[in-house]
Amino acid sequence: MPTENPQKGEQDAQFQREALRWFPDVTRYALSLTRHEANADDLVQETFLRAYRSWDAYTLGTECRGWLFTICRNTFLRMRERAEREVQCDDAELEALAAAAVHAAAVEAGQGDLFANVDLSEAIDRALEELPGGFRDAVTLVDMQDQSYETAAQVLGVPTGTVRSRLFRGRRLLQESLLAYARDAGFARTDRGTGKGGTH
């Protein structure tokens, strides 16, 4: 059986003693940078992961809190740079057309008034949770919290074009999820080619 590395055990103890004590402070600092709780949580996790991996570079007894803040800010800047390099609004119009196509298909299948006649609040919550994080954040801020594109972009730390693109794509994914839910729950028919009919 492999033996435990005493040096690693000591490093873990040092990390817990020196670094983890500042977890609340780093969390508050991350939130001040991202201004978004979920993004702050991701940033804190990444900060402490990087700090743990770089623990050999830390000098015991020095200002660990400031060292962690430096890692946090540098990580935040790198994350923001990556987001800004994403494709912005080049395909936003195509995403809008795709969302319209989903709606048109629902109308053709006799499901055009489905969302007005069925309580889908639980299904919406579940569909939102299943959206990839970037799309979920955009839909939540703009559609659920009634924030402008510009405000959402500031909160998420991404360009406005990226918010628009994520929003259109997120809306389309939500539509598809809700239509699938309606069919599975028996609120909408699944047969095709009859041209008429409805729920049974």
C-alpha atoms as one frame of an Amber mdcrd trajectory, in Angstrom:
protein
   0.000   0.000   0.000   1.285   3.522  -0.794   2.399   5.482   2.223   1.154
   8.982   2.887   3.567  11.734   1.987   4.376  13.581   5.256   5.436  16.688
   3.348   2.127  16.875   1.503   0.254  16.415   4.761   2.155  19.310   6.292
   1.496  21.488   3.224  -2.215  20.711   3.449  -2.214  21.667   7.109  -0.380
  24.914   6.319  -2.820  25.724   3.518  -5.782  25.159   5.787  -4.240  27.206
   8.573  -2.863  30.084   6.488  -5.164  30.327   3.443  -8.597  28.915   4.176
  -9.076  31.266   7.109  -9.412  34.068   4.539 -12.193  32.334   2.595 -14.910
  34.857   3.631 -12.687  37.815   2.718 -11.812  36.369  -0.681 -15.493  35.624
  -1.298 -16.448  39.236  -0.599 -13.625  40.478  -2.817 -14.647  38.142  -5.651
 -18.225  39.387  -5.402 -17.011  42.980  -5.596 -15.200  42.095  -8.827 -17.893
  40.048 -10.548 -20.979  41.619  -8.935 -22.679  38.284  -9.539 -22.958  35.584
  -6.893 -22.612  32.538  -9.129 -19.632  34.009 -10.971 -18.079  34.994  -7.647
 -18.415  31.410  -6.403 -16.638  30.147  -9.524 -13.936  32.771  -9.085 -13.364
  31.867  -5.421 -13.105  28.181  -6.266 -10.599  28.880  -9.024  -8.634  31.241
  -6.757  -8.138  28.682  -3.998  -7.375  25.943  -6.506  -4.639  28.090  -8.022
  -3.380  29.045  -4.572  -3.178  25.394  -3.529  -1.282  24.461  -6.677   1.113
  27.364  -6.122   1.527  26.901  -2.381   5.256  26.279  -2.764   5.569  29.877
  -3.999   4.023  31.313  -0.846   6.335  32.334   1.985   4.940  31.291   5.341
   4.278  34.158   7.692   3.809  36.784   4.980   0.535  38.506   4.047  -1.507
  35.526   2.822  -4.685  37.562   2.470  -3.035  39.968   0.041  -1.464  37.060
  -1.836  -4.893  35.462  -2.262  -6.395  38.779  -3.381  -3.700  39.068  -6.051
  -4.460  35.575  -7.327  -8.185  36.365  -7.264  -7.834  39.558  -9.272  -5.448
  38.030 -11.815  -7.801  35.084 -12.262 -10.751  37.430 -12.704  -8.907  39.425
 -15.365  -7.986  36.261 -17.252 -11.579  35.021 -17.115 -12.852  38.356 -18.402
 -10.321  38.388 -21.235 -11.424  34.916 -22.302 -15.061  36.017 -22.279 -14.280
  39.083 -24.371 -12.585  36.923 -26.974 -15.766  34.934 -27.500 -17.699  35.426
 -30.703 -19.933  38.377 -30.046 -23.124  39.106 -31.976 -22.223  37.739 -35.395
 -24.856  35.036 -35.240 -27.445  36.735 -33.006 -29.825  37.216 -35.938 -29.485
  33.548 -36.861 -30.270  32.576 -33.274 -33.341  34.819 -33.361 -34.500  33.119
 -36.556 -33.900  29.719 -34.981 -36.021  30.703 -31.973 -38.755  31.917 -34.328
 -38.565  28.616 -36.188 -39.127  26.688 -32.963 -42.203  28.806 -32.263 -43.485
  28.387 -35.823 -43.114  24.621 -35.551 -45.114  24.697 -32.301 -47.886  26.711
 -33.962 -47.986  24.320 -36.904 -48.296  21.399 -34.488 -51.244  23.046 -32.738
 -49.192  24.101 -29.719 -49.100  27.830 -30.343 -51.170  28.737 -27.280 -49.625
  26.075 -25.081 -47.619  28.419 -22.865 -50.682  30.585 -22.193 -52.876  27.650
 -21.160 -50.509  25.518 -19.072 -48.720  26.413 -15.835 -45.097  25.795 -16.739
 -43.465  27.551 -13.785 -41.850  24.386 -12.430 -40.794  23.307 -15.909 -39.287
  26.748 -16.537 -37.297  26.577 -13.308 -36.009  23.136 -14.237 -35.208  24.178
 -17.813 -33.319  27.224 -16.513 -31.239  25.048 -14.195 -30.324  22.801 -17.125
 -29.133  25.684 -19.311 -25.361  26.111 -19.577 -24.194  28.766 -17.124 -23.558
  31.603 -19.570 -26.941  31.218 -21.253 -28.739  30.836 -17.904 -27.164  34.029
 -16.536 -28.176  36.035 -19.598 -31.775  34.771 -19.600 -32.128  35.270 -15.852
 -30.822  38.837 -15.874 -32.639  40.082 -18.992 -35.863  38.059 -19.046 -36.384
  37.245 -15.364 -34.824  40.292 -13.674 -35.758  42.750 -16.464 -32.227  44.126
 -16.791 -31.006  45.870 -19.941 -28.391  44.302 -22.204 -25.901  46.889 -21.004
 -26.546  46.205 -17.316 -26.376  42.447 -17.847 -23.092  42.866 -19.704 -21.667
  44.848 -16.775 -22.838  42.276 -14.233 -21.445  39.353 -16.212 -18.265  41.137
 -17.222 -18.754  40.427 -20.935 -19.461  42.584 -24.012 -23.060  43.527 -24.775
 -22.900  41.544 -28.003 -22.045  38.408 -26.050 -25.089  38.940 -23.814 -27.326
  39.280 -26.895 -25.928  36.146 -28.473 -26.244  34.112 -25.255 -29.754  35.435
 -24.674 -31.068  34.443 -28.092 -29.476  31.017 -27.839 -30.705  30.530 -24.270
 -34.263  31.464 -25.249 -34.210  28.929 -28.078 -32.945  26.194 -25.764 -35.658
  27.073 -23.254 -38.359  26.880 -25.918 -37.151  23.481 -27.024 -37.021  22.207
 -23.425 -40.522  23.455 -22.630 -42.016  21.962 -25.774 -40.382  18.636 -24.965
 -41.773  18.867 -21.421 -45.257  19.577 -22.760 -45.143  16.590 -25.079 -43.809
  14.268 -22.365 -46.449  15.476 -19.899 -49.250  14.924 -22.395 -50.140  18.583
 -22.794 -49.323  18.493 -26.503 -49.703  15.818 -29.079 -46.669  14.048 -30.462
 -48.197  12.767 -33.703 -47.254  14.398 -36.954 -48.756  14.593 -40.355 -52.435
  14.723 -39.258 -52.551  18.501 -39.464 -55.276  18.594 -36.800 -55.828  17.378
 -33.289 -54.749  18.378 -29.841 -54.276  17.059 -26.381 -56.099  13.954 -25.277
